[in-house]
Amino acid sequence: MNRQQQVSRPSLAKRAIASTLIVSSTLMALPMHASAQIVPTEALVQPAATAATAESRARVNAFFARDDVRQAMVKEGVDATAAQARVDAMSDEEIQALDGRIANAPAGGEVLGIIFTVFVILLVTDILGFTKVFPFTRSIR
């Protein structure tokens, strides 16, 4: 009979495993709490201000600081300080694209083309209501 009692009685290890399974199965039935938050883009994207971008920005600023460029902008009716403020507000990609155009421009020949591009950018931002450079435009806002 002693032998039968040992067979019918579960061992201590089996009881521990069964208890653990019961507790874990019960806990799985409970609702889990999840939270979602809005993550700003700056937290996910690496800072784009690299040395190349800083150099491009410096070259563009040096280009707009030249007297012949300022005179050409005034001739087209663009306020030089407002244009410089708009260039300062450009994104890194826009600055690099503008720097590429300046670098590929022949000396003195393409200055009017670049100034015309800046003029169009300022005109569009004026019409959209982001800037107020030209007195003859009306904002769509």
DSSP file (Angstrom, degrees, kcal/mol; ACC not computed):
  #  RESIDUE AA STRUCTURE BP1 BP2  ACC     N-H-->O    O-->H-N    N-H-->O    O-->H-N    TCO  KAPPA ALPHA  PHI   PSI    X-CA   Y-CA   Z-CA
    1    1 A M     >        0   0    0      0, 0.0     4,-1.9     0, 0.0     5,-0.2   0.000 360.0 360.0 360.0 -30.8    0.0    0.0    0.0
    2    2 A N  H  >  +     0   0    0      1,-0.2     4,-1.5     2,-0.2     5,-0.1   0.859 360.0  54.9 -62.4 -34.3    2.9    2.3    0.6
    3    3 A R  H  > S+     0   0    0      1,-0.2     4,-1.3     2,-0.2    -1,-0.2   0.875 106.3  50.5 -68.6 -36.5    3.8    1.7   -3.0
    4    4 A Q  H  > S+     0   0    0      2,-0.2     4,-2.2     1,-0.2     5,-0.2   0.854 106.0  55.4 -70.3 -37.2    0.3    2.9   -4.2
    5    5 A Q  H  X S+     0   0    0     -4,-1.9     4,-1.6     1,-0.2    -1,-0.2   0.879 106.6  51.1 -64.5 -37.3    0.4    6.0   -2.1
    6    6 A Q  H  < S+     0   0    0     -4,-1.5    -1,-0.2     1,-0.2    -2,-0.2   0.878 111.2  48.0 -67.7 -36.7    3.7    7.0   -3.8
    7    7 A V  H  < S+     0   0    0     -4,-1.3    -2,-0.2     1,-0.2    -1,-0.2   0.892 114.2  44.8 -72.1 -40.4    2.2    6.5   -7.3
    8    8 A S  H  < S+     0   0    0     -4,-2.2    -1,-0.2     2,-0.1    -2,-0.2   0.754  99.4  79.4 -78.4 -24.7   -1.0    8.4   -6.7
    9    9 A R  S  < S-     0   0    0     -4,-1.6     2,-0.0    -5,-0.2    -4,-0.0  -0.744  82.9-128.8 -87.2 123.7    0.7   11.4   -4.9
   10   10 A P        -     0   0    0      0, 0.0    -2,-0.1     0, 0.0    -3,-0.0  -0.357  27.7-108.6 -70.2 152.4    2.4   13.8   -7.4
   11   11 A S     >  -     0   0    0      1,-0.1     4,-1.9    -2,-0.0     5,-0.2  -0.267  26.4-108.1 -74.9 166.7    5.9   14.7   -6.7
   12   12 A L  H  > S+     0   0    0      1,-0.2     4,-2.0     2,-0.2     5,-0.1   0.861 118.9  53.5 -64.2 -37.3    7.0   18.2   -5.5
   13   13 A A  H  > S+     0   0    0      2,-0.2     4,-2.3     1,-0.2    -1,-0.2   0.907 108.4  49.1 -65.3 -42.6    8.5   19.1   -8.9
   14   14 A K  H  > S+     0   0    0      1,-0.2     4,-2.5     2,-0.2    -2,-0.2   0.887 110.3  51.3 -65.1 -38.4    5.2   18.3  -10.7
   15   15 A R  H  X S+     0   0    0     -4,-1.9     4,-2.3     2,-0.2    -1,-0.2   0.895 110.2  49.3 -65.6 -39.5    3.2   20.3   -8.2
   16   16 A A  H  X S+     0   0    0     -4,-2.0     4,-2.2     2,-0.2    -2,-0.2   0.909 112.6  47.3 -66.0 -41.9    5.5   23.3   -8.7
   17   17 A I  H  X S+     0   0    0     -4,-2.3     4,-2.3     2,-0.2    -2,-0.2   0.919 113.0  48.7 -65.0 -43.3    5.2   23.1  -12.5
   18   18 A A  H  X S+     0   0    0     -4,-2.5     4,-2.2     1,-0.2    -2,-0.2   0.903 111.3  49.7 -64.7 -41.6    1.5   22.7  -12.3
   19   19 A S  H  X S+     0   0    0     -4,-2.3     4,-2.3     2,-0.2    -1,-0.2   0.908 110.8  50.0 -64.0 -41.5    1.2   25.7  -10.0
   20   20 A T  H  X S+     0   0    0     -4,-2.2     4,-2.6     1,-0.2     5,-0.2   0.912 110.9  49.3 -63.5 -42.8    3.4   27.8  -12.3
   21   21 A L  H  X S+     0   0    0     -4,-2.3     4,-2.4     2,-0.2     5,-0.2   0.888 110.3  50.6 -64.2 -39.5    1.3   26.9  -15.3
   22   22 A I  H  X S+     0   0    0     -4,-2.2     4,-2.0     2,-0.2    -2,-0.2   0.928 113.0  45.5 -64.4 -45.3   -2.0   27.7  -13.5
   23   23 A V  H  X S+     0   0    0     -4,-2.3     4,-2.3     2,-0.2    -2,-0.2   0.924 114.9  46.7 -65.4 -44.4   -0.7   31.1  -12.5
   24   24 A S  H  X S+     0   0    0     -4,-2.6     4,-1.7     1,-0.2    -2,-0.2   0.884 111.9  50.7 -68.6 -36.5    0.7   32.0  -15.9
   25   25 A S  H  X S+     0   0    0     -4,-2.4     4,-0.8    -5,-0.2    -1,-0.2   0.887 111.4  48.9 -66.0 -37.8   -2.4   30.8  -17.7
   26   26 A T  H >< S+     0   0    0     -4,-2.0     3,-0.7    -5,-0.2     4,-0.5   0.909 110.5  50.0 -67.0 -42.1   -4.5   33.0  -15.4
   27   27 A L  H >< S+     0   0    0     -4,-2.3     3,-0.8     1,-0.2    -1,-0.2   0.804 102.8  61.4 -68.1 -28.5   -2.3   36.0  -15.9
   28   28 A M  H 3< S+     0   0    0     -4,-1.7    -1,-0.2     1,-0.2    -2,-0.2   0.778  98.0  58.7 -68.0 -24.7   -2.5   35.6  -19.7
   29   29 A A  T << S+     0   0    0     -4,-0.8    -1,-0.2    -3,-0.7    -2,-0.2   0.680  86.5  94.8 -78.0 -17.6   -6.3   36.1  -19.6
   30   30 A L  S <  S-     0   0    0     -3,-0.8     2,-0.1    -4,-0.5    -3,-0.0  -0.475  88.3-103.2 -73.9 145.1   -5.9   39.5  -18.0
   31   31 A P        -     0   0    0      0, 0.0     2,-0.3     0, 0.0    -1,-0.1  -0.432  33.7-134.6 -69.0 142.4   -5.9   42.5  -20.4
   32   32 A M        -     0   0    0     -2,-0.1     2,-0.5    -4,-0.1    -4,-0.0  -0.711  12.4-128.0 -96.5 148.6   -2.5   44.0  -21.1
   33   33 A H        +     0   0    0     -2,-0.3     2,-0.4     2,-0.0    -1,-0.0  -0.850  28.6 177.6-100.3 125.7   -2.0   47.8  -21.1
   34   34 A A        -     0   0    0     -2,-0.5     2,-0.4     2,-0.0    -2,-0.0  -0.959  10.1-158.8-124.5 146.4   -0.3   49.3  -24.1
   35   35 A S        -     0   0    0     -2,-0.4     2,-0.4     2,-0.0    -2,-0.0  -0.962   2.2-163.7-126.6 145.2    0.4   53.0  -24.7
   36   36 A A        -     0   0    0     -2,-0.4     2,-0.3     2,-0.0    -2,-0.0  -0.976   9.1-177.0-125.9 140.4    1.0   54.9  -27.9
   37   37 A Q        -     0   0    0     -2,-0.4     2,-0.5     2,-0.0    -2,-0.0  -0.948  32.9-107.1-133.4 154.2    2.5   58.3  -28.2
   38   38 A I        -     0   0    0     -2,-0.3    -2,-0.0     1,-0.0     0, 0.0  -0.700  34.3-153.7 -80.1 128.8    3.2   60.7  -31.0
   39   39 A V        -     0   0    0     -2,-0.5     5,-0.1     2,-0.0     2,-0.0  -0.907  14.9-124.5-106.5 125.4    6.9   60.8  -31.7
   40   40 A P    >>  -     0   0    0      0, 0.0     3,-1.1     0, 0.0     4,-0.7  -0.342  18.8-120.9 -68.2 151.7    8.3   63.9  -33.3
   41   41 A T  H >> S+     0   0    0      1,-0.3     4,-2.6     2,-0.2     3,-1.2   0.864 110.1  63.1 -59.6 -37.9   10.2   63.5  -36.5
   42   42 A E  H 34 S+     0   0    0      1,-0.3    -1,-0.3     2,-0.2    -3,-0.0   0.792  98.0  57.0 -60.8 -27.7   13.3   65.1  -35.0
   43   43 A A  H <4 S+     0   0    0     -3,-1.1    -1,-0.3     1,-0.2    -2,-0.2   0.776 115.4  35.7 -74.1 -25.1   13.5   62.2  -32.5
   44   44 A L  H << S+     0   0    0     -3,-1.2     2,-0.3    -4,-0.7    -2,-0.2   0.802 106.0  70.9 -97.1 -34.4   13.6   59.6  -35.3
   45   45 A V  S  < S-     0   0    0     -4,-2.6     3,-0.1     1,-0.1     0, 0.0  -0.667  84.8-117.7 -89.8 137.6   15.7   61.3  -38.0
   46   46 A Q        -     0   0    0     -2,-0.3     2,-0.1     1,-0.1    -2,-0.1  -0.408  46.4 -86.5 -66.1 147.0   19.4   61.8  -37.5
   47   47 A P        -     0   0    0      0, 0.0    -1,-0.1     0, 0.0    -5,-0.0  -0.365  35.6-155.6 -58.1 128.7   20.4   65.5  -37.5
   48   48 A A        +     0   0    0      1,-0.1     2,-1.9    -3,-0.1     5,-0.2   0.493  63.1 107.2 -87.4  -3.2   20.9   66.5  -41.0
   49   49 A A        +     0   0    0      4,-0.1     2,-0.1     3,-0.1    -1,-0.1  -0.558  48.8 158.2 -79.6  85.5   23.3   69.4  -40.1
   50   50 A T     >  -     0   0    0     -2,-1.9     4,-2.2     1,-0.1     5,-0.2  -0.407  59.1 -95.8 -98.3 179.1   26.5   67.8  -41.3
   51   51 A A  H  > S+     0   0    0      1,-0.2     4,-2.3     2,-0.2     5,-0.2   0.878 124.8  53.9 -64.0 -37.5   29.8   69.5  -42.2
   52   52 A A  H  > S+     0   0    0      2,-0.2     4,-2.4     1,-0.2    -1,-0.2   0.898 108.9  48.3 -65.0 -39.9   28.8   69.4  -45.9
   53   53 A T  H  > S+     0   0    0      2,-0.2     4,-2.6     1,-0.2    -1,-0.2   0.904 110.9  50.6 -66.7 -40.8   25.5   71.1  -45.2
   54   54 A A  H  X S+     0   0    0     -4,-2.2     4,-2.1     1,-0.2    -2,-0.2   0.895 111.3  48.8 -64.4 -38.9   27.3   73.8  -43.1
   55   55 A E  H  X S+     0   0    0     -4,-2.3     4,-2.3     2,-0.2    -2,-0.2   0.908 111.1  49.9 -66.4 -41.1   29.8   74.4  -45.9
   56   56 A S  H  X S+     0   0    0     -4,-2.4     4,-2.4     1,-0.2    -2,-0.2   0.923 110.9  49.5 -61.8 -44.0   27.0   74.6  -48.5
   57   57 A R  H  X S+     0   0    0     -4,-2.6     4,-2.5     1,-0.2    -1,-0.2   0.894 110.6  50.5 -63.0 -39.4   25.2   77.1  -46.3
   58   58 A A  H  X S+     0   0    0     -4,-2.1     4,-2.2     2,-0.2    -1,-0.2   0.901 110.8  48.9 -65.9 -40.6   28.3   79.2  -45.9
   59   59 A R  H  X S+     0   0    0     -4,-2.3     4,-2.0     2,-0.2    -2,-0.2   0.901 112.2  48.1 -65.5 -40.6   28.9   79.2  -49.7
   60   60 A V  H  X S+     0   0    0     -4,-2.4     4,-2.3     2,-0.2    -2,-0.2   0.923 112.4  48.7 -66.3 -43.5   25.3   80.3  -50.4
   61   61 A N  H  X S+     0   0    0     -4,-2.5     4,-1.0     1,-0.2    -2,-0.2   0.887 111.1  50.5 -63.5 -38.1   25.5   83.1  -47.7
   62   62 A A  H  X S+     0   0    0     -4,-2.2     4,-0.5     2,-0.2    -1,-0.2   0.872 109.0  52.4 -66.1 -35.8   28.8   84.2  -49.2
   63   63 A F  H >< S+     0   0    0     -4,-2.0     3,-1.1     1,-0.2     6,-0.2   0.929 110.6  46.1 -64.9 -44.9   27.2   84.3  -52.6
   64   64 A F  H 3< S+     0   0    0     -4,-2.3    -1,-0.2     1,-0.2    -2,-0.2   0.654 105.8  61.7 -74.0 -13.9   24.3   86.5  -51.4
   65   65 A A  H 3< S+     0   0    0     -4,-1.0    -1,-0.2    -5,-0.2    -2,-0.2   0.595  80.3 108.7 -84.8 -11.2   26.8   88.8  -49.6
   66   66 A R  S <X S-     0   0    0     -3,-1.1     4,-2.0    -4,-0.5     5,-0.1  -0.377  72.5-132.3 -68.1 145.5   28.5   89.7  -52.9
   67   67 A D  H  > S+     0   0    0      1,-0.2     4,-2.6     2,-0.2     5,-0.2   0.885 103.9  53.2 -66.3 -40.8   27.8   93.3  -54.1
   68   68 A D  H  > S+     0   0    0      1,-0.2     4,-1.9     2,-0.2    -1,-0.2   0.863 110.3  48.1 -66.3 -34.0   27.0   92.3  -57.7
   69   69 A V  H  > S+     0   0    0     -6,-0.2     4,-2.2     2,-0.2    -1,-0.2   0.918 112.2  48.8 -70.1 -43.2   24.4   89.8  -56.5
   70   70 A R  H  X S+     0   0    0     -4,-2.0     4,-2.4     1,-0.2    -2,-0.2   0.902 111.4  50.1 -62.7 -40.7   22.8   92.4  -54.2
   71   71 A Q  H  X S+     0   0    0     -4,-2.6     4,-2.2     1,-0.2    -1,-0.2   0.898 110.4  49.9 -65.2 -39.6   22.8   95.0  -57.0
   72   72 A A  H  X S+     0   0    0     -4,-1.9     4,-1.5     2,-0.2    -1,-0.2   0.878 110.5  50.1 -66.8 -36.6   21.1   92.5  -59.3
   73   73 A M  H  X>S+     0   0    0     -4,-2.2     5,-3.0     2,-0.2     4,-0.6   0.919 111.0  48.4 -66.8 -42.4   18.5   91.6  -56.7
   74   74 A V  H ><5S+     0   0    0     -4,-2.4     3,-1.0     1,-0.2    -2,-0.2   0.890 108.6  54.9 -63.4 -38.4   17.7   95.3  -56.1
   75   75 A K  H 3<5S+     0   0    0     -4,-2.2    -1,-0.2     1,-0.3    -2,-0.2   0.845 108.6  48.3 -62.6 -34.2   17.5   95.8  -59.9
   76   76 A E  H 3<5S-     0   0    0     -4,-1.5    -1,-0.3    -3,-0.1    -2,-0.2   0.520 124.0-105.5 -83.4  -6.1   14.9   93.0  -59.9
   77   77 A G  T <<5S+     0   0    0     -3,-1.0     2,-0.5    -4,-0.6    -3,-0.2   0.684  74.1 138.5  91.6  20.1   12.9   94.6  -57.1
   78   78 A V      < -     0   0    0     -5,-3.0     2,-0.5    -6,-0.1    -1,-0.3  -0.854  54.8-127.3-102.3 130.4   14.0   92.1  -54.3
   79   79 A D     >  -     0   0    0     -2,-0.5     4,-2.3     1,-0.2     5,-0.2  -0.645  16.7-145.4 -73.6 124.5   14.9   93.4  -50.9
   80   80 A A  H  > S+     0   0    0     -2,-0.5     4,-2.3     1,-0.2    -1,-0.2   0.858  96.3  49.8 -64.0 -38.0   18.3   92.0  -50.1
   81   81 A T  H  > S+     0   0    0      2,-0.2     4,-2.1     1,-0.2    -1,-0.2   0.890 111.6  48.6 -70.5 -37.3   17.7   91.6  -46.4
   82   82 A A  H  > S+     0   0    0      2,-0.2     4,-2.1     1,-0.2    -2,-0.2   0.891 111.6  50.2 -67.5 -38.1   14.4   89.8  -47.0
   83   83 A A  H  X S+     0   0    0     -4,-2.3     4,-2.4     2,-0.2    -2,-0.2   0.909 110.3  49.7 -65.3 -41.0   16.0   87.5  -49.5
   84   84 A Q  H  X S+     0   0    0     -4,-2.3     4,-2.2     2,-0.2    -2,-0.2   0.886 109.6  51.7 -65.0 -38.0   18.8   86.7  -47.0
   85   85 A A  H  X S+     0   0    0     -4,-2.1     4,-1.1     2,-0.2    -1,-0.2   0.895 110.4  48.8 -64.6 -38.9   16.2   85.9  -44.3
   86   86 A R  H  < S+     0   0    0     -4,-2.1     4,-0.4     2,-0.2     3,-0.2   0.894 110.0  50.8 -67.7 -39.5   14.4   83.6  -46.8
   87   87 A V  H >< S+     0   0    0     -4,-2.4     3,-1.1     1,-0.2    -2,-0.2   0.891 107.6  53.8 -64.4 -38.5   17.7   81.9  -47.6
   88   88 A D  H 3< S+     0   0    0     -4,-2.2    -1,-0.2     1,-0.2    -2,-0.2   0.795 107.1  52.7 -64.5 -27.3   18.4   81.4  -43.9
   89   89 A A  T 3< S+     0   0    0     -4,-1.1    -1,-0.2    -3,-0.2    -2,-0.2   0.501  85.7 113.2 -87.3  -3.8   15.0   79.7  -43.5
   90   90 A M  S <  S-     0   0    0     -3,-1.1    -3,-0.0    -4,-0.4     2,-0.0  -0.324  70.9-112.7 -68.6 150.1   15.7   77.2  -46.3
   91   91 A S     >  -     0   0    0      1,-0.1     4,-2.4     4,-0.0     5,-0.2  -0.268  30.6-103.2 -74.4 169.2   16.0   73.5  -45.5
   92   92 A D  H  > S+     0   0    0      1,-0.2     4,-2.4     2,-0.2     5,-0.2   0.873 122.0  52.2 -63.1 -37.6   19.3   71.7  -45.8
   93   93 A E  H  > S+     0   0    0      2,-0.2     4,-2.2     1,-0.2    -1,-0.2   0.908 110.2  48.2 -66.0 -41.3   18.1   70.0  -49.0
   94   94 A E  H  > S+     0   0    0      2,-0.2     4,-2.6     1,-0.2    -2,-0.2   0.903 111.6  50.5 -65.3 -40.7   17.2   73.4  -50.6
   95   95 A I  H  X S+     0   0    0     -4,-2.4     4,-2.7     1,-0.2    -2,-0.2   0.920 110.8  48.5 -63.2 -43.5   20.5   74.9  -49.5
   96   96 A Q  H  X S+     0   0    0     -4,-2.4     4,-2.1     2,-0.2    -1,-0.2   0.889 112.1  49.1 -65.5 -38.1   22.4   72.0  -51.1
   97   97 A A  H  X S+     0   0    0     -4,-2.2     4,-1.9     2,-0.2    -2,-0.2   0.926 113.4  46.2 -65.8 -43.6   20.5   72.3  -54.3
   98   98 A L  H  X S+     0   0    0     -4,-2.6     4,-2.4     1,-0.2    -2,-0.2   0.886 111.6  52.2 -65.8 -38.6   21.0   76.0  -54.5
   99   99 A D  H  X S+     0   0    0     -4,-2.7     4,-2.6     1,-0.2    -1,-0.2   0.882 107.6  52.6 -64.2 -37.9   24.7   75.6  -53.7
  100  100 A G  H  X S+     0   0    0     -4,-2.1     4,-1.9     2,-0.2    -1,-0.2   0.888 109.8  48.2 -64.2 -39.0   25.0   73.0  -56.5
  101  101 A R  H  X S+     0   0    0     -4,-1.9     4,-0.8     2,-0.2    -2,-0.2   0.897 112.6  48.2 -68.0 -39.4   23.4   75.5  -58.9
  102  102 A I  H >< S+     0   0    0     -4,-2.4     3,-0.5     1,-0.2    -2,-0.2   0.912 112.0  49.6 -65.7 -41.5   25.8   78.2  -57.8
  103  103 A A  H 3< S+     0   0    0     -4,-2.6    -1,-0.2     1,-0.2    -2,-0.2   0.852 113.2  46.2 -67.0 -34.4   28.8   75.9  -58.1
  104  104 A N  H 3< S+     0   0    0     -4,-1.9    -1,-0.2    -5,-0.2    -2,-0.2   0.576  90.9 103.6 -84.6  -9.3   27.8   74.8  -61.6
  105  105 A A  S << S-     0   0    0     -4,-0.8     3,-0.1    -3,-0.5     2,-0.1  -0.510  78.0-115.9 -75.0 138.0   27.1   78.4  -62.8
  106  106 A P     >  -     0   0    0      0, 0.0     4,-1.3     0, 0.0     3,-0.4  -0.397  48.8 -80.5 -67.6 154.0   29.7   79.9  -65.0
  107  107 A A  T  4 S-     0   0    0      1,-0.3     0, 0.0     2,-0.2     0, 0.0  -0.389 107.2 -17.8 -61.6 112.3   31.5   83.0  -63.5
  108  108 A G  T  4 S+     0   0    0     -2,-0.4     4,-0.3     1,-0.1    -1,-0.3   0.115 121.4  86.1  82.7 -21.5   29.1   85.9  -64.0
  109  109 A G  T  4 S+     0   0    0     -3,-0.4     3,-0.3     1,-0.2     4,-0.2   0.856  93.1  36.5 -82.1 -35.1   27.0   84.3  -66.7
  110  110 A E  S  X S+     0   0    0     -4,-1.3     4,-2.1     1,-0.2     5,-0.2   0.340  85.5 100.0-101.9   5.8   24.5   82.5  -64.6
  111  111 A V  H  > S+     0   0    0      1,-0.2     4,-2.7     2,-0.2     5,-0.2   0.905  83.6  51.3 -60.1 -42.2   24.1   85.0  -61.8
  112  112 A L  H  > S+     0   0    0     -4,-0.3     4,-2.5    -3,-0.3    -1,-0.2   0.863 107.7  53.2 -65.0 -34.6   20.9   86.3  -63.3
  113  113 A G  H  > S+     0   0    0     -4,-0.2     4,-2.1     2,-0.2    -1,-0.2   0.907 111.4  45.1 -65.0 -41.4   19.5   82.8  -63.6
  114  114 A I  H  X S+     0   0    0     -4,-2.1     4,-2.5     2,-0.2    -2,-0.2   0.907 113.4  49.6 -68.6 -41.6   20.1   82.2  -59.9
  115  115 A I  H  X S+     0   0    0     -4,-2.7     4,-2.7     1,-0.2    -2,-0.2   0.900 109.8  51.9 -64.4 -38.7   18.7   85.5  -59.0
  116  116 A F  H  X S+     0   0    0     -4,-2.5     4,-2.5     2,-0.2    -1,-0.2   0.901 108.6  51.5 -62.9 -39.7   15.7   84.8  -61.1
  117  117 A T  H  X S+     0   0    0     -4,-2.1     4,-2.4     2,-0.2    -2,-0.2   0.929 111.7  45.9 -61.7 -45.2   15.3   81.5  -59.2
  118  118 A V  H  X S+     0   0    0     -4,-2.5     4,-2.8     1,-0.2    -2,-0.2   0.897 111.2  53.9 -63.6 -39.4   15.5   83.2  -55.9
  119  119 A F  H  X S+     0   0    0     -4,-2.7     4,-2.4     2,-0.2    -2,-0.2   0.914 109.8  46.7 -60.2 -44.1   13.0   85.8  -57.2
  120  120 A V  H  X S+     0   0    0     -4,-2.5     4,-2.7     2,-0.2     5,-0.2   0.909 111.9  50.7 -66.0 -41.9   10.5   83.1  -58.2
  121  121 A I  H  X S+     0   0    0     -4,-2.4     4,-2.5     1,-0.2    -2,-0.2   0.933 113.2  45.6 -61.2 -45.2   11.0   81.3  -54.8
  122  122 A L  H  X S+     0   0    0     -4,-2.8     4,-2.0     1,-0.2    11,-0.2   0.884 112.1  52.0 -65.6 -37.6   10.3   84.6  -53.0
  123  123 A L  H  X S+     0   0    0     -4,-2.4     4,-2.4    -5,-0.2    -2,-0.2   0.922 111.1  46.6 -64.3 -44.1    7.4   85.4  -55.2
  124  124 A V  H  X S+     0   0    0     -4,-2.7     4,-2.4     1,-0.2    -2,-0.2   0.923 113.3  48.1 -65.4 -44.0    5.8   82.0  -54.5
  125  125 A T  H  X>S+     0   0    0     -4,-2.5     5,-2.2    -5,-0.2     6,-1.3   0.830 111.2  52.7 -67.2 -28.9    6.3   82.3  -50.8
  126  126 A D  H ><5S+     0   0    0     -4,-2.0     3,-0.7     4,-0.2    -2,-0.2   0.924 110.1  46.5 -67.4 -45.3    4.9   85.8  -50.9
  127  127 A I  H 3<5S+     0   0    0     -4,-2.4    13,-2.3     1,-0.2    14,-0.3   0.876 111.2  52.2 -65.9 -37.3    1.8   84.6  -52.7
  128  128 A L  H 3<5S-     0   0    0     -4,-2.4    -1,-0.2    11,-0.2    -2,-0.2   0.623 116.7-115.9 -75.1 -11.4    1.4   81.7  -50.2
  129  129 A G  T <<5S+     0   0    0     -3,-0.7    -3,-0.2    -4,-0.6    -2,-0.1   0.579  84.0 116.0  92.0   9.5    1.6   84.1  -47.3
  130  130 A F  S   <S+     0   0    0     -5,-2.2     2,-0.3    -6,-0.2    -4,-0.2   0.829  83.4  15.3 -79.8 -32.3    4.9   82.9  -45.8
  131  131 A T        -     0   0    0     -6,-1.3    -2,-0.2    -9,-0.2     2,-0.2  -0.832  59.9-145.3-131.5 170.5    6.8   86.1  -46.5
  132  132 A K        +     0   0    0     -2,-0.3    -6,-0.1     1,-0.1   -10,-0.0  -0.664  49.3 130.3-137.9  80.6    5.9   89.7  -47.4
  133  133 A V        +     0   0    0    -11,-0.2   -54,-0.1    -2,-0.2    -1,-0.1   0.824  61.5  54.5 -99.1 -43.5    8.8   90.8  -49.7
  134  134 A F    >   -     0   0    0    -12,-0.2     3,-0.9     1,-0.1    -1,-0.2  -0.802  63.4-153.9-101.2 132.9    7.0   92.3  -52.6
  135  135 A P  T 3  S+     0   0    0      0, 0.0    -1,-0.1     0, 0.0    -2,-0.0   0.681  91.5  63.5 -76.2 -15.2    4.3   95.1  -52.2
  136  136 A F  T 3  S+     0   0    0      2,-0.0     2,-0.3     0, 0.0    -2,-0.0   0.420  87.2  86.8 -91.3   2.8    2.5   94.1  -55.4
  137  137 A T    <   -     0   0    0     -3,-0.9     2,-0.4   -11,-0.0   -10,-0.0  -0.736  61.9-149.4-103.0 152.7    1.5   90.6  -54.3
  138  138 A R        -     0   0    0     -2,-0.3     2,-0.1     2,-0.0    -9,-0.0  -0.970  21.9-122.5-117.1 135.2   -1.6   89.5  -52.4
  139  139 A S        -     0   0    0     -2,-0.4   -11,-0.2     1,-0.1   -12,-0.1  -0.452   6.3-140.4 -74.4 146.7   -1.5   86.5  -50.1
  140  140 A I              0   0    0    -13,-2.3    -1,-0.1     1,-0.2   -12,-0.1   0.510 360.0 360.0 -83.6  -4.5   -4.0   83.7  -50.7
  141  141 A R              0   0    0    -14,-0.3    -1,-0.2     0, 0.0   -13,-0.1   0.467 360.0 360.0 -81.1 360.0   -4.5   83.3  -46.9
